[in-house]
Amino acid sequence: MKRILIIQTAFLGDVILATPVISELKRIFPSAEIDVLVKKGNESLLQNNPNIRYCVTFDKTKGKYRSMIQLIKQFRSQEYDLAINLHRFASSGIIAGFSGAKKKYGFKKNPFSFLYSKKFEHEISNGTHEVERNLSIIQEFGAVRLKRPDLYPTKGHFDKVKTYQTSPYYCFAPASVWFTKQLPKDKWIELIQRYSALGRIILLGGKDDKNLCNEIIEGAAIPNGLNLAGELNLLESAALMKNAQRNFVNDSGPLHIASAMNAPVTAFFCSTIPAFGFGPLSEDSIILEVENLACRPCGLHGHKACPKGNFKCGNEIILE
């Protein structure tokens, strides 16, 4: 195997959960050149990854179909021995199917999987972790069944966050794209009030999360709260989370950053469930959820509002 293409054009967390496939292929085929296609904006996650030759981006803002055609032309010129598509939606299936790779592997759920050389099951809710599902595609080559994801912050990333590490600290990532995957604001306030006496409180997130983080810190009325939402890039956040006393996250991207850094983490599962396969993989990990709710889960992904109107799966979580 001389040249391999891996495609994962979904969300931040999905890219992180694809990294075990990259590292296993490099272990199995050490001389192989491995290229990865991700959605524009996620490429920084793979910065400094020693197992990758090129990280290519799919920029839909320049015209989705135009970008797809350009990528297909680029990939066909590379003459890949193997293309692996970990994404389950149409655009990536077309790109993989017409990539020109000698072998094309991916999940049956992709509507263009009929273009693949080999198709694999992707079963949700049976407790199989997403990393296991991804690695199942390369089992025939001798891949392990399960391993933690990989991120590679540099010394520069660690140096950037040193100023926040002069005393014990706790990291909190309270936001999520979906309301029903997000622990309620009053729960975050209660949580950081509880931990404020134990160390510095640091809130993390993107630029769009800054207001929420401010509201939580103000609501908690603590003297040692720091809002870094939008201030750190993804690998700087990873470097900070690695040495935290504990990280508190939703079922979202920061959970998988914690896994990749093997950082201590408590993950809140509201409308979704760990059995979907997106739970933490850190050695020190705790999952908090409300079990035995008839309405839970209410879907594979979150919702903008609780379908029942009571959001019991978030409001009734007992904090530890």
Secondary structure, DSSP 8 states (H G I E B T S, - for coil): --EEEEE--S-HHHHHTTHHHHHHHHHHSTT-EEEEEEETT-GGGGTT-TT-SEEEEE-GGG-HHHHHHHHHHHHHHH--SEEEE---SHHHHHHHHTS--SEEEEETTSTTGGGSSEEE----SSS--HHHHHHHTTGGGT--S---------HHHHHHHGGG-SS-EEEEE---SSGGGS--HHHHHHHHHHHTTTSEEEE---GGGHHHHHHHHHHHT-TTEEE-TTTS-HHHHHHHHHTSSEEEEESSHHHHHHHHTT--EEEEESSS-GGGS----SSSEEEEE--S-TT----SS--SS-TTSS-HHHHT----
